[in-house]
């Protein structure tokens, strides 16, 4: 009985974190649009992660037993995350959003759950989706296409923005899967802090290389300051800790599904704060995205059954109790303890 109660609490915990992350990341697109009215995109992204990385590093120094990488494999881990999940991803997404609205940017970046299974299939041995998962990704893709389809008379810049955002989504998906593939692990706060700082350094280099105006040439309006603070503290420092906690607990494919919820939040917040319209096509697209989410989610049931059968085939006992998909899947992929270094052989 206690085991079932514990399992239910874990499920609700993951659901609450998933909802919070959807709100934080969905509303961040509106904050980016507001900040881009004043700030150059690459410098904007760089300063965002200067602040977020410094906050997390300060917390890690105080709270974590190990606040910095101490081995080559750990430096590889934070460097990969800094380059793909932070640097390349946000360089492309901030520049891309200078061409499109916040709602379109959120929708295009929601292609991440479509790309993640492809990278997971190539790089991970324990991340697969069944027939329902394949159908779900296709349905979700149709929803994204329906919402993001360019209207008649759309400018050439819109196409450029969409291409940059798709490449941004690919960088994030590849980086998230590759992080799970690497053997080294660190506690969440220090690992995210170093990824953010490495990514910020890369973004500063790109900003200088592309000749963007720097601090003294920028008019720091109240809107720009508030947007930067929200993005750095809420969407980044807090949001990325939540994302990688979900990544470790439920896997790369399911964690990436937060990108299906983000466009809904972005459209609602954009409508409330920026007056962006929500068309019938947008509503239908949202419905398809949610349907795809449910189908991909249900595919985990099959994976859980396979995990139990594999355990039985090795002679291990399984408790004679009802186990849902999450619990069955955890038999073969238990979550690691974030408080200590982790290796694949643990």
ABEGO torsion letter per residue (X at the ends): XAAAAAAAAAAAAAAAAAAAAAAAAAAAAAAAAAAAAABBAAAAAAAAAAAAAAAAAAAAAAABABABBABAAAAAAAAAAAAAAAAAAAAAAAAAAAABBAAAAAAAAAAAAAAAAAAAAAABAABBBBAAAAAAAAAAAAAAAAAABBBBGBBAAAAAAAAAAAAAAAAAAAAAAAAAABABBBBAAAAAAAAAAAAAAAAAAAAAAAGBBBAAABBBBAAAAAAAAAAAAAAAAAAAAAAAAAAAAAEAAAAAAAAAAAAAAAAAAAAAAAGBBBBAAAAAAAAAAAAAAAAAAAAAAAAAAAAAAAAAAAGBBBBBBBBBAAAAAAAABBBBBAABBBBAAX
